[in-house]
Amino acid sequence: MAVAVIDALAAGLPADALTTDPDVIEGYRRDRAMTAEPGTPVALVRPADTAQVQTTMRIATAHGVPVVPRGAGTGLSGGATAVEGAITLSTERLRHCEIDPTSMLAVVGPGLFNAEVKAAAAAHGLWYPPDPSSFEICSIGGNLATNAGGLCCVKYGVTTDYVLGLEVVLADGSLVRLGGRTIKDVAGLDLKRLFVGSEGTLGIITGATLRLRPAAPAVDTVVATFAGVADAGRAVARVVGEVRPSALELMDRAAVAAVERVRPMGLDADIGALLLAQGEGGSAESARIATACEEAGATYAAVSADPEQGEMLMAARRMAIPCVERLGTVMIEDVGVPVPRIPELLERVAGISERHTTAIPVIGHAGDGNFHPLVTFDPQDAEAAARARVAFDEVMDAALDLGGTVTGEHGVGTLKTRHLEAQVGPEVMALSRRIKQALDPDGILNPGKWL
Ligand SMILES: Cc1cc2nc3c(=O)[nH]c(=O)nc-3n(C[C@H](O)[C@H](O)[C@H](O)COP(=O)(O)OP(=O)(O)OC[C@H]3O[C@@H](n4cnc5c(N)ncnc54)[C@H](O)[C@@H]3O)c2cc1C
């Protein structure tokens, strides 16, 4: 089977699109969810255009060989993890980019990094807002397939809010174009949204038409510290009840300490938690955010109009995951709860950490109620790993108990499959499987993942 499919790929694709070199393939087996054990692909395909993606899918269907779509491999839930005996299809060479300043949109290939789309838009005085912390290293295709969020999403929305159109290759190699260049379009079912967040299980996104906004307004930055993490959680509800900040991020004491170890910024190691917020520059917004934090019990709150200082603080927040990863193996939660339940979630995470003697630094897009408790353990210590696994499950149970979700932006992947049904229920799982069956009857797209 492996030889036959490789022969067919070699006959159907240009030589530079196909690799079977194990050393090269090794670099494409994992994503950033270090806990998911990958299989070994039979081949790596790096198509240069949509037609080559179609050829690959036709061959895969004919041979019954699975295909794992892959962007930049920065996913945190195991979605792009290689499957044994499958073809891994990397979108890295699908990099077309056209900006239409009049219609304020971008037509892009999935292989572009998020940062490259932002830069292309900025060259025309425009802005593509979705900003995962990984924006410099993750692909737009991966963002679309996970419906990525980020720091400014509290005010400006997530990836799906910017999708006008998609080009998708289905499992049998057929091509569909969904939506288009118009701002308003209600013709037929809104199928493009079905593919946004489908994590490579329904089709391969080979192009996207993305909405742009006028250039981002300048921002002021608010720093507020709190004695306890739940106090910071209470302040979040107060802030978003008054203003809609452009960002509202939380780091607890352990997360601040982890970042300070790598990039010292003079932050007080004794604080219980830190809120970082941004409000429109020169407006009263930031002062109101700072006041709301003080009224909610902040031990310190200040506004900075210095863009460099603001960017340094936000960069520190974006570095939190890699900094905590220096402490051990990390299972990254991505839970979300309604904003009023944030303090309870943070208290429960602290209790879980204590009960299982497992370090769980917490960071999060607090304004969205979306948190990343970072369940950290020594990989050499089997007992610690087992305790961490239980703690990981309990954090997701706590989020569900509080009316929340097991994943706000990273996707289900392989890491949260067991908890998905607990969240959505058997009827929704059955409906999802019927949709999968209709689009991918042989089940060759990203098998073994959540759907
Ligand atoms: C330090 C760090 C910080 C992060 N911060 C954030 C954050 O703030 N917000 C956030 O949302 N995420 C964040 N992430 C997670 C990750 O960067 C995002 O999920 C990102 O969208 C993944 O993009 P990627 O190109 O790396 O996709 P990959 O990891 O390669 O793939 C992710 C999923 O998408 C599928 N896929 C990829 N491309 C396609 C395609 N063209 N068609 C169909 N399916 C496809 C894959 O099969 C897989 O299921 C962070 C990651 C890191 C390492």
Ligand as a Chemical Component Dictionary entry (heavy atoms), coordinates in Angstrom:
data_LIG
# 
_chem_comp.id                   LIG 
_chem_comp.type                 NON-POLYMER 
_chem_comp.pdbx_formal_charge   0 
_chem_comp.three_letter_code    LIG 
# 
loop_
_chem_comp_atom.comp_id 
_chem_comp_atom.atom_id 
_chem_comp_atom.alt_atom_id 
_chem_comp_atom.type_symbol 
_chem_comp_atom.charge 
_chem_comp_atom.model_Cartn_x 
_chem_comp_atom.model_Cartn_y 
_chem_comp_atom.model_Cartn_z 
_chem_comp_atom.pdbx_ordinal 
LIG C1  C1  C 0 3.570  30.267 22.121 1  
LIG C2  C2  C 0 2.227  29.978 21.517 2  
LIG C3  C3  C 0 1.185  30.873 21.729 3  
LIG C4  C4  C 0 -0.075 30.635 21.170 4  
LIG N1  N1  N 0 -1.075 31.551 21.356 5  
LIG C5  C5  C 0 -2.273 31.354 20.772 6  
LIG C6  C6  C 0 -3.308 32.336 20.916 7  
LIG O1  O1  O 0 -3.140 33.371 21.563 8  
LIG N2  N2  N 0 -4.500 32.096 20.322 9  
LIG C7  C7  C 0 -4.726 30.959 19.581 10 
LIG O2  O2  O 0 -5.818 30.787 19.049 11 
LIG N3  N3  N 0 -3.749 30.016 19.434 12 
LIG C8  C8  C 0 -2.546 30.198 19.997 13 
LIG N4  N4  N 0 -1.559 29.259 19.839 14 
LIG C9  C9  C 0 -1.852 27.999 19.134 15 
LIG C10 C10 C 0 -1.552 27.978 17.612 16 
LIG O3  O3  O 0 -0.534 28.874 17.260 17 
LIG C11 C11 C 0 -2.839 28.242 16.830 18 
LIG O4  O4  O 0 -3.771 27.210 17.075 19 
LIG C12 C12 C 0 -2.629 28.385 15.317 20 
LIG O5  O5  O 0 -3.861 28.770 14.736 21 
LIG C13 C13 C 0 -2.143 27.111 14.667 22 
LIG O6  O6  O 0 -1.636 27.463 13.390 23 
LIG P1  P1  P 0 -0.584 26.500 12.649 24 
LIG O7  O7  O 0 -0.336 27.058 11.314 25 
LIG O8  O8  O 0 0.605  26.281 13.485 26 
LIG O9  O9  O 0 -1.474 25.169 12.522 27 
LIG P2  P2  P 0 -1.074 23.660 12.784 28 
LIG O10 O10 O 0 -0.637 23.450 14.179 29 
LIG O11 O11 O 0 -0.168 23.185 11.714 30 
LIG O12 O12 O 0 -2.509 22.968 12.575 31 
LIG C14 C14 C 0 -3.564 23.221 13.468 32 
LIG C15 C15 C 0 -4.805 22.464 12.988 33 
LIG O13 O13 O 0 -5.265 23.018 11.777 34 
LIG C16 C16 C 0 -5.289 22.031 10.729 35 
LIG N5  N5  N 0 -4.883 22.757 9.524  36 
LIG C17 C17 C 0 -3.783 23.549 9.370  37 
LIG N6  N6  N 0 -3.805 24.105 8.150  38 
LIG C18 C18 C 0 -4.927 23.689 7.528  39 
LIG C19 C19 C 0 -5.521 23.924 6.250  40 
LIG N7  N7  N 0 -4.949 24.729 5.354  41 
LIG N8  N8  N 0 -6.680 23.301 5.952  42 
LIG C20 C20 C 0 -7.288 22.482 6.840  43 
LIG N9  N9  N 0 -6.768 22.221 8.054  44 
LIG C21 C21 C 0 -5.613 22.819 8.399  45 
LIG C22 C22 C 0 -4.355 20.940 11.188 46 
LIG O14 O14 O 0 -4.724 19.676 10.654 47 
LIG C23 C23 C 0 -4.567 20.994 12.696 48 
LIG O15 O15 O 0 -5.714 20.270 13.046 49 
LIG C24 C24 C 0 -0.293 29.463 20.390 50 
LIG C25 C25 C 0 0.772  28.576 20.158 51 
LIG C26 C26 C 0 2.014  28.822 20.711 52 
LIG C27 C27 C 0 3.130  27.852 20.430 53 
# 
loop_
_chem_comp_bond.comp_id 
_chem_comp_bond.atom_id_1 
_chem_comp_bond.atom_id_2 
_chem_comp_bond.value_order 
_chem_comp_bond.pdbx_ordinal 
LIG C1  C2  SING 1  
LIG C2  C3  SING 2  
LIG C2  C26 DOUB 3  
LIG C3  C4  DOUB 4  
LIG C4  N1  SING 5  
LIG C4  C24 SING 6  
LIG N1  C5  DOUB 7  
LIG C5  C6  SING 8  
LIG C5  C8  SING 9  
LIG C6  O1  DOUB 10 
LIG C6  N2  SING 11 
LIG N2  C7  SING 12 
LIG C7  O2  DOUB 13 
LIG C7  N3  SING 14 
LIG N3  C8  DOUB 15 
LIG C8  N4  SING 16 
LIG N4  C9  SING 17 
LIG N4  C24 SING 18 
LIG C9  C10 SING 19 
LIG C10 O3  SING 20 
LIG C10 C11 SING 21 
LIG C11 O4  SING 22 
LIG C11 C12 SING 23 
LIG C12 O5  SING 24 
LIG C12 C13 SING 25 
LIG C13 O6  SING 26 
LIG O6  P1  SING 27 
LIG P1  O7  DOUB 28 
LIG P1  O8  SING 29 
LIG P1  O9  SING 30 
LIG O9  P2  SING 31 
LIG P2  O10 DOUB 32 
LIG P2  O11 SING 33 
LIG P2  O12 SING 34 
LIG O12 C14 SING 35 
LIG C14 C15 SING 36 
LIG C15 O13 SING 37 
LIG C15 C23 SING 38 
LIG O13 C16 SING 39 
LIG C16 N5  SING 40 
LIG C16 C22 SING 41 
LIG N5  C17 SING 42 
LIG N5  C21 SING 43 
LIG C17 N6  DOUB 44 
LIG N6  C18 SING 45 
LIG C18 C19 SING 46 
LIG C18 C21 DOUB 47 
LIG C19 N7  SING 48 
LIG C19 N8  DOUB 49 
LIG N8  C20 SING 50 
LIG C20 N9  DOUB 51 
LIG N9  C21 SING 52 
LIG C22 O14 SING 53 
LIG C22 C23 SING 54 
LIG C23 O15 SING 55 
LIG C24 C25 DOUB 56 
LIG C25 C26 SING 57 
LIG C26 C27 SING 58 
# 
